[in-house]
Amino acid sequence: MFYSKLLAVEPTLNTPTYAEFQLAGLRLAIFIPKADNADEFAAATSGPMSLCLEVDNLAGAIAHLSSIGYPPPGDIMHTSHGQEIYAYDPDGNRLILHQPKSQ
């Protein structure tokens, strides 16, 4: 449900353990591993992995996240490659919203 709201698109395939979203030029799949694959994913925790989403309008993306109940907790960071802010999904996975510098 969170990613449907975040991406503003319903999944093209949705089961209790798998969701697939078709975006412009990209297919994004999010899944819970099967029990027989547990060893493969055992080391994975909600830790250093981040999902970076490039946006055209960072302020608009922040407003959207806030409107669905997940306002970014920090401030916008100005970097050499643009602006970004961190947000978190319901499971604590870090999302990086990134707006590149104007060319």
Biotite code that builds the C-alpha atoms (Angstrom):
import biotite.structure as struc

atoms = struc.array([
    struc.Atom([0.000, 0.000, 0.000], chain_id="A", res_id=1, res_name="MET", atom_name="CA", element="C"),
    struc.Atom([2.820, 2.451, 0.864], chain_id="A", res_id=2, res_name="PHE", atom_name="CA", element="C"),
    struc.Atom([4.551, 2.043, -2.508], chain_id="A", res_id=3, res_name="TYR", atom_name="CA", element="C"),
    struc.Atom([1.251, 2.392, -4.401], chain_id="A", res_id=4, res_name="SER", atom_name="CA", element="C"),
    struc.Atom([0.747, 5.730, -2.675], chain_id="A", res_id=5, res_name="LYS", atom_name="CA", element="C"),
    struc.Atom([4.378, 6.779, -3.049], chain_id="A", res_id=6, res_name="LEU", atom_name="CA", element="C"),
    struc.Atom([4.529, 5.983, -6.770], chain_id="A", res_id=7, res_name="LEU", atom_name="CA", element="C"),
    struc.Atom([0.899, 7.060, -7.401], chain_id="A", res_id=8, res_name="ALA", atom_name="CA", element="C"),
    struc.Atom([0.301, 3.908, -9.411], chain_id="A", res_id=9, res_name="VAL", atom_name="CA", element="C"),
    struc.Atom([-1.374, 0.597, -8.633], chain_id="A", res_id=10, res_name="GLU", atom_name="CA", element="C"),
    struc.Atom([0.708, -2.560, -9.000], chain_id="A", res_id=11, res_name="PRO", atom_name="CA", element="C"),
    struc.Atom([0.262, -4.487, -12.239], chain_id="A", res_id=12, res_name="THR", atom_name="CA", element="C"),
    struc.Atom([0.700, -7.694, -10.241], chain_id="A", res_id=13, res_name="LEU", atom_name="CA", element="C"),
    struc.Atom([-0.059, -7.944, -6.546], chain_id="A", res_id=14, res_name="ASN", atom_name="CA", element="C"),
    struc.Atom([-0.001, -10.939, -4.187], chain_id="A", res_id=15, res_name="THR", atom_name="CA", element="C"),
    struc.Atom([0.522, -11.050, -0.421], chain_id="A", res_id=16, res_name="PRO", atom_name="CA", element="C"),
    struc.Atom([4.275, -11.505, -0.979], chain_id="A", res_id=17, res_name="THR", atom_name="CA", element="C"),
    struc.Atom([4.944, -9.740, -4.307], chain_id="A", res_id=18, res_name="TYR", atom_name="CA", element="C"),
    struc.Atom([4.062, -6.447, -5.962], chain_id="A", res_id=19, res_name="ALA", atom_name="CA", element="C"),
    struc.Atom([5.141, -5.275, -9.393], chain_id="A", res_id=20, res_name="GLU", atom_name="CA", element="C"),
    struc.Atom([4.851, -1.700, -10.627], chain_id="A", res_id=21, res_name="PHE", atom_name="CA", element="C"),
    struc.Atom([5.194, -0.620, -14.247], chain_id="A", res_id=22, res_name="GLN", atom_name="CA", element="C"),
    struc.Atom([6.650, 2.869, -14.497], chain_id="A", res_id=23, res_name="LEU", atom_name="CA", element="C"),
    struc.Atom([7.880, 4.819, -17.506], chain_id="A", res_id=24, res_name="ALA", atom_name="CA", element="C"),
    struc.Atom([10.846, 2.780, -18.754], chain_id="A", res_id=25, res_name="GLY", atom_name="CA", element="C"),
    struc.Atom([11.087, 0.775, -15.534], chain_id="A", res_id=26, res_name="LEU", atom_name="CA", element="C"),
    struc.Atom([9.507, -2.235, -13.871], chain_id="A", res_id=27, res_name="ARG", atom_name="CA", element="C"),
    struc.Atom([9.902, -2.283, -10.083], chain_id="A", res_id=28, res_name="LEU", atom_name="CA", element="C"),
    struc.Atom([9.310, -5.511, -8.149], chain_id="A", res_id=29, res_name="ALA", atom_name="CA", element="C"),
    struc.Atom([9.121, -5.654, -4.362], chain_id="A", res_id=30, res_name="ILE", atom_name="CA", element="C"),
    struc.Atom([8.851, -9.031, -2.674], chain_id="A", res_id=31, res_name="PHE", atom_name="CA", element="C"),
    struc.Atom([9.158, -11.049, 0.498], chain_id="A", res_id=32, res_name="ILE", atom_name="CA", element="C"),
    struc.Atom([11.530, -14.000, -0.068], chain_id="A", res_id=33, res_name="PRO", atom_name="CA", element="C"),
    struc.Atom([10.140, -17.525, 0.085], chain_id="A", res_id=34, res_name="LYS", atom_name="CA", element="C"),
    struc.Atom([11.042, -19.584, 3.142], chain_id="A", res_id=35, res_name="ALA", atom_name="CA", element="C"),
    struc.Atom([13.267, -21.919, 1.092], chain_id="A", res_id=36, res_name="ASP", atom_name="CA", element="C"),
    struc.Atom([15.356, -18.873, 0.063], chain_id="A", res_id=37, res_name="ASN", atom_name="CA", element="C"),
    struc.Atom([15.697, -17.553, 3.621], chain_id="A", res_id=38, res_name="ALA", atom_name="CA", element="C"),
    struc.Atom([19.439, -18.286, 3.813], chain_id="A", res_id=39, res_name="ASP", atom_name="CA", element="C"),
    struc.Atom([20.094, -16.130, 0.754], chain_id="A", res_id=40, res_name="GLU", atom_name="CA", element="C"),
    struc.Atom([18.457, -13.132, 2.437], chain_id="A", res_id=41, res_name="PHE", atom_name="CA", element="C"),
    struc.Atom([19.464, -13.826, 6.059], chain_id="A", res_id=42, res_name="ALA", atom_name="CA", element="C"),
    struc.Atom([22.133, -11.121, 6.110], chain_id="A", res_id=43, res_name="ALA", atom_name="CA", element="C"),
    struc.Atom([19.778, -8.499, 4.677], chain_id="A", res_id=44, res_name="ALA", atom_name="CA", element="C"),
    struc.Atom([18.307, -6.210, 7.297], chain_id="A", res_id=45, res_name="THR", atom_name="CA", element="C"),
    struc.Atom([16.852, -2.773, 7.246], chain_id="A", res_id=46, res_name="SER", atom_name="CA", element="C"),
    struc.Atom([20.313, -1.306, 7.204], chain_id="A", res_id=47, res_name="GLY", atom_name="CA", element="C"),
    struc.Atom([22.654, 0.197, 4.643], chain_id="A", res_id=48, res_name="PRO", atom_name="CA", element="C"),
    struc.Atom([20.428, -0.433, 1.609], chain_id="A", res_id=49, res_name="MET", atom_name="CA", element="C"),
    struc.Atom([18.711, 2.671, 0.248], chain_id="A", res_id=50, res_name="SER", atom_name="CA", element="C"),
    struc.Atom([16.340, 3.190, -2.651], chain_id="A", res_id=51, res_name="LEU", atom_name="CA", element="C"),
    struc.Atom([17.195, 6.396, -4.513], chain_id="A", res_id=52, res_name="CYS", atom_name="CA", element="C"),
    struc.Atom([14.341, 8.013, -6.418], chain_id="A", res_id=53, res_name="LEU", atom_name="CA", element="C"),
    struc.Atom([15.201, 10.854, -8.773], chain_id="A", res_id=54, res_name="GLU", atom_name="CA", element="C"),
    struc.Atom([12.480, 13.482, -8.885], chain_id="A", res_id=55, res_name="VAL", atom_name="CA", element="C"),
    struc.Atom([11.907, 16.614, -10.966], chain_id="A", res_id=56, res_name="ASP", atom_name="CA", element="C"),
    struc.Atom([10.443, 18.578, -8.056], chain_id="A", res_id=57, res_name="ASN", atom_name="CA", element="C"),
    struc.Atom([11.857, 17.796, -4.610], chain_id="A", res_id=58, res_name="LEU", atom_name="CA", element="C"),
    struc.Atom([9.440, 20.101, -2.778], chain_id="A", res_id=59, res_name="ALA", atom_name="CA", element="C"),
    struc.Atom([6.514, 18.391, -4.500], chain_id="A", res_id=60, res_name="GLY", atom_name="CA", element="C"),
    struc.Atom([7.870, 14.946, -3.626], chain_id="A", res_id=61, res_name="ALA", atom_name="CA", element="C"),
    struc.Atom([8.256, 15.983, 0.021], chain_id="A", res_id=62, res_name="ILE", atom_name="CA", element="C"),
    struc.Atom([4.682, 17.297, 0.043], chain_id="A", res_id=63, res_name="ALA", atom_name="CA", element="C"),
    struc.Atom([3.472, 14.012, -1.485], chain_id="A", res_id=64, res_name="HIS", atom_name="CA", element="C"),
    struc.Atom([5.262, 11.899, 1.136], chain_id="A", res_id=65, res_name="LEU", atom_name="CA", element="C"),
    struc.Atom([3.853, 14.109, 3.869], chain_id="A", res_id=66, res_name="SER", atom_name="CA", element="C"),
    struc.Atom([0.331, 13.786, 2.441], chain_id="A", res_id=67, res_name="SER", atom_name="CA", element="C"),
    struc.Atom([0.495, 9.975, 2.644], chain_id="A", res_id=68, res_name="ILE", atom_name="CA", element="C"),
    struc.Atom([1.692, 10.095, 6.234], chain_id="A", res_id=69, res_name="GLY", atom_name="CA", element="C"),
    struc.Atom([5.470, 9.740, 5.841], chain_id="A", res_id=70, res_name="TYR", atom_name="CA", element="C"),
    struc.Atom([7.052, 13.188, 6.086], chain_id="A", res_id=71, res_name="PRO", atom_name="CA", element="C"),
    struc.Atom([10.837, 13.158, 5.792], chain_id="A", res_id=72, res_name="PRO", atom_name="CA", element="C"),
    struc.Atom([12.309, 13.665, 9.276], chain_id="A", res_id=73, res_name="PRO", atom_name="CA", element="C"),
    struc.Atom([15.300, 15.779, 8.258], chain_id="A", res_id=74, res_name="GLY", atom_name="CA", element="C"),
    struc.Atom([16.183, 18.772, 6.157], chain_id="A", res_id=75, res_name="ASP", atom_name="CA", element="C"),
    struc.Atom([17.050, 19.066, 2.480], chain_id="A", res_id=76, res_name="ILE", atom_name="CA", element="C"),
    struc.Atom([20.751, 18.491, 1.856], chain_id="A", res_id=77, res_name="MET", atom_name="CA", element="C"),
    struc.Atom([22.515, 20.489, -0.850], chain_id="A", res_id=78, res_name="HIS", atom_name="CA", element="C"),
    struc.Atom([25.137, 18.286, -2.502], chain_id="A", res_id=79, res_name="THR", atom_name="CA", element="C"),
    struc.Atom([27.519, 18.607, -5.421], chain_id="A", res_id=80, res_name="SER", atom_name="CA", element="C"),
    struc.Atom([25.046, 16.689, -7.592], chain_id="A", res_id=81, res_name="HIS", atom_name="CA", element="C"),
    struc.Atom([21.830, 18.428, -6.510], chain_id="A", res_id=82, res_name="GLY", atom_name="CA", element="C"),
    struc.Atom([19.463, 18.345, -3.565], chain_id="A", res_id=83, res_name="GLN", atom_name="CA", element="C"),
    struc.Atom([18.225, 15.367, -1.588], chain_id="A", res_id=84, res_name="GLU", atom_name="CA", element="C"),
    struc.Atom([16.338, 14.362, 1.499], chain_id="A", res_id=85, res_name="ILE", atom_name="CA", element="C"),
    struc.Atom([15.966, 11.074, 3.321], chain_id="A", res_id=86, res_name="TYR", atom_name="CA", element="C"),
    struc.Atom([12.619, 9.482, 4.082], chain_id="A", res_id=87, res_name="ALA", atom_name="CA", element="C"),
    struc.Atom([11.668, 6.035, 5.336], chain_id="A", res_id=88, res_name="TYR", atom_name="CA", element="C"),
    struc.Atom([9.100, 3.463, 4.292], chain_id="A", res_id=89, res_name="ASP", atom_name="CA", element="C"),
    struc.Atom([6.906, 1.722, 6.911], chain_id="A", res_id=90, res_name="PRO", atom_name="CA", element="C"),
    struc.Atom([9.571, -0.984, 7.396], chain_id="A", res_id=91, res_name="ASP", atom_name="CA", element="C"),
    struc.Atom([12.338, 1.540, 8.044], chain_id="A", res_id=92, res_name="GLY", atom_name="CA", element="C"),
    struc.Atom([14.031, 1.215, 4.642], chain_id="A", res_id=93, res_name="ASN", atom_name="CA", element="C"),
    struc.Atom([15.692, 4.477, 3.673], chain_id="A", res_id=94, res_name="ARG", atom_name="CA", element="C"),
    struc.Atom([14.462, 6.322, 0.603], chain_id="A", res_id=95, res_name="LEU", atom_name="CA", element="C"),
    struc.Atom([16.620, 9.030, -0.914], chain_id="A", res_id=96, res_name="ILE", atom_name="CA", element="C"),
    struc.Atom([14.627, 11.609, -2.845], chain_id="A", res_id=97, res_name="LEU", atom_name="CA", element="C"),
    struc.Atom([17.075, 13.288, -5.199], chain_id="A", res_id=98, res_name="HIS", atom_name="CA", element="C"),
    struc.Atom([16.612, 16.289, -7.475], chain_id="A", res_id=99, res_name="GLN", atom_name="CA", element="C"),
    struc.Atom([19.617, 16.725, -9.774], chain_id="A", res_id=100, res_name="PRO", atom_name="CA", element="C"),
    struc.Atom([21.209, 20.094, -10.400], chain_id="A", res_id=101, res_name="LYS", atom_name="CA", element="C"),
    struc.Atom([19.771, 21.990, -13.345], chain_id="A", res_id=102, res_name="SER", atom_name="CA", element="C"),
    struc.Atom([21.832, 21.492, -16.460], chain_id="A", res_id=103, res_name="GLN", atom_name="CA", element="C"),
])
